[in-house]
Amino acid sequence: MRKVGRRHITEETRVAILDAAWELIVESGKLDVVQAEIAAKAGVSRQTIYLAFGGRAGLLVAMLRNRDAHSGQVARLMEIADGRGSTPGDFMAFIEAWLDYLPLIYPVGILLDAASVNDPDAAAAWDDRLKKSLLFGMKRVLRRIEKAGGIAAGWTADTAAQLAWSLVHPTSWRLLVVESGWSSDAFRRTCIDIIGRTVFRKSR
């Protein structure tokens, strides 16, 4: 049914919906936006949103993917993950690119995270996105560093990636920046400091 409906949604309409949703949720900082508001701003019906995206979770995923496609940070993440760099500096460049991107997508990401509690499709989409875009990318870079002998004793590429992932996860941003009042700069500096001092072999 969703595939049939999507044939009736033009790309112009799809983009209008995504732009309206991004403006309402991200730029306005309104996390309780309902589809009726998005539909009104985009000049379409709620049914059109359903036909285009299959519901709220589908819309949120599409918003993130649309932002990814136009993001220099995401291109940088992919470049580093797919590259040959095998130094701690390469991994820290990956972390910094993600930390540049995290504040931009946080409002949409945290809504998708909340939706995942009761929506298996949202849970799968959010988990898949975070793991494929972030955790797996970290592991690829860290495995090259491990092969080059740059991982500290007691760590592996996988455990180092898991630690880094937990530190820069959107949930950590929510707990420290949103709920505890940390500045974005303090969050960034702390993550970089902990990762840099913990998982890499010290130079002699």
Summary of the structure (lengths in Angstrom):
residues: 204
radius of gyration: 18.9
end to end distance: 62.2
largest distance: 64.1
contacts: 611
relative contact order: 0.10
helix: 76%
strand: 1%
